[in-house]
Amino acid sequence: MNGFTIFDESLRVLPIMKTQQISTWDKMVHAPFKKVVKFDLICMAIGAVMGMGAGAYLVASGLLG
């Protein structure tokens, strides 16, 4: 077990873990997985709308099809 151990009133062993300092870089760069997926889905939705618009323009203008 890492760190030290102490005993509470019921004599259970409680680990005392060393607190890890999280750097500013880690706070900025490492995002929770749910936020990454949400951002990715939003970007894909925007890209799909842009692609449909560009395709509709090309078809309507006679450049394609």
Sequence and secondary structure as in RCSB ss.txt:
>XXXX:A:sequence
MNGFTIFDESLRVLPIMKTQQISTWDKMVHAPFKKVVKFDLICMAIGAVMGMGAGAYLVASGLLG
>XXXX:A:secstr
  SEEEE TT  EEEE       HHHHHH   HHHHHHHHHHHHHHHHHHHHHHHHHHHHHTS  
